[in-house]
Amino acid sequence: MIKLQYSYKTRITFSENIYKHHFLLRCAPSVFDFQKIIEEKCVISPNGTVSVGRDSFGNLIYDGYIGDFHNFFEFEATGIVEQSYYSIEEELNRLYLYPSKYTLPMSNIRRLLDDAKLPTNATTLEKVVFLSSKLRKVLVYESGVTSIQTTAEQALEIGKGVCQDFAHTLIALCRGNGIPARYVSGFMQGEGFTHAWVEYYEAGVWYGFDPTHDRCIETGYIKIAHGRDYSDCALDKGVFTGMAQQNLEVFLKVEEIHS
């Protein structure tokens, strides 16, 4: 067991006043077999109406509206979680066997699937590790070349990407080989930005795998949301009335604490 303390703050500054601002946040962890919530707090500014609920995948959401004029939007989620080995017992939703918006098996995906012949009699984990190793030969980590709209197919065409692209592509490879897989958004131990990884399914249990770092997940990853792909797991969505440029600032820190 380990305890992780997290602080996640996002501030969006607008060049002009906006109003009628609808937002949906996935910014706080939920309880899973491996993850227990010890403390949790979310502060949103400016004041508006906020309801707390669950989306169709069971992820915790803050759904809100700010009607008045404002030139910034800020939320800060803080808390402590306790974790054991990363695994989640759950009945399989067969949705995670099929392609989704970001993971459609087009020509680049199909070519990689043809090249990545799985070892005979390999376990599911061995298959995932093998597919991740193949992926890392054709996709190099580099920020600033893809966006949140980039699909796995497009990332392979570019040959570069970030954690979202690694996750989408590994999911496409897993599903193409009959392995249920889903996208996860969350926090990784350390300082920086939010992270994305993959869960694969074997014998009634979801396990975590981080293709960006090419490793199985044991602890140190705080899970926020899961779904078919990024479109189900975006941490911050919003629409508003107004003509304004946006400046985004993000701070995230996750550290182990001892008590």
Secondary structure, DSSP 8 states (H G I E B T S, - for coil): -EEEEEEEEEEEEEEEEEEEEEEEE--S---BTTEEEEEEEEEEES--EEEEEE-TT--EEEEEEE-S-EEEEEEEEEEEEEE-SSEEE----GGGGS--TTT---HHHHHHHHH----TT--HHHHHHHHHHHHTTT-EE-TTS--TT--HHHHHHHTEE-HHHHHHHHHHHHHHTT--EEEEEEEESEEES-EEEEEEEETTEEEEEETTTTEE--SSEEEEEEESSGGGT-SEEEEEES---EEEEEEEEEEEE--
